[in-house]
């Protein structure tokens, strides 16, 4: 009897082992791998080099040094490089940089910087409300529901898109930097963001628990309001409390005082700019993984509950570029975003497909096109910057582009230079004034948008 039991156990384990081998790496496979790897002089040299040196240095293509050119046929004049430091606020710096350039040109100002800290305060408060109200709206769904899971995985971030610029500036206005300066936490947001996310996740659970115990809509709203009061207190301690009124002296380009007035943040914005950020601009996307000339909207890809989701027209790259060229020729810089980490030479400030030769280094081929990289999560919009120049050839075709960054005085004196080939592969989003786009784009924007879920691969926010 015991023998039969032991035999049955051995047979069962053997069958289980055989079943487990399916799809696993076997000894035969390992042997074939070892046989396929040639222990020759070239591979030994590669291994020795990688053992002591970073991949970027080893893959660097020395030939690109000789084709560096910083001349641009058309350039928007801007003043002053900003620095987001160790924060994910590139979207905010970029949006305010675009608005700053317009205000300086309009009023002949010698200098001006808008307070990123001021708008960031309200961005975080609005995102907290977006999350908590989203929890209330989905409180009848189980925790395992994909929308609920997504909410609790993403309660808040310091990244964003132009939608945040439009919503926050329209609702709360702007103030000069000297009225609400940067703080250490604003410059380095990760630790504070983790604690704020923990606060919100707990608050979200309490809202769901209250709903389970029978709390009605009014009771949930009251609980949420008290929770947001705690969030406001945390933000005020970390960033400072936003001003409601201030005095500012306007100076001309020579530094001469013109007038001193009292403002609210909204009256300051209206006097300096007054742009209708929600209606004057069109958001374009180049996503070859989806059908062109369709309007798409990504659910929850916004900064405030009463704000607008990221809604864009997907167009071929040439149509996007033509709008950008018209804007630059009219001395108007633009918000745009890209996958900045790909083929970036940080020291020289260049974005060039020839900067690095990874294929030769690893003796392999990387063959995905842009659509395949998007659909496989290999590439997406990761960083927002200001598009401010283009170099056109004799046939009005772009050769390279000038980009104002927000990483301080790094790269090419605070700027990046991108080849046109690089832009084709890694440019994603462009926000442009309606007056610079074609009639075809204006007509196409009238379509009802196709709604994409919040976990779509292009939800990824600019940092």
Secondary structure, DSSP 8 states (H G I E B T S, - for coil): -HHHHHHHHHHHHHHHHHHHTTTS--HHHHHHHHHHS---HHHHHHHHHHHHS-HHHHHB-GGGGGG-----SEE-------B--BSS-HHHHHHHHHHHHHHHHHHTBS---B-HHHHHHHHHHHHHHHHHHHHHHTTTS-TTSHHHHHHHH-S--S-B-HHHHHHHHHHH---BGGGS---HHHHB-HHHHHHHHHHHHHHHHHHHHHHHTT--HHHHHHHHHHHHHHHHHHHHHHH----S-EEEEEEBTT--EEEEEEE-HHHHHHHHT---TTTSEEEEE--TTS-TTEEEEETT-SSSTTS---EEEE--HHHHHHHHHHHHHTT--EEEEE-TTTTEETTTTEE-TTSB-HHHHHT------HHHHHHTTS----EEEEEEEEEE-TTS-EEEEEEE-SBSS-TBTTEEEEEHHHHHHHEEEEEEEGGGS-HHHHHHTTS--EEE-TT-TT---B-
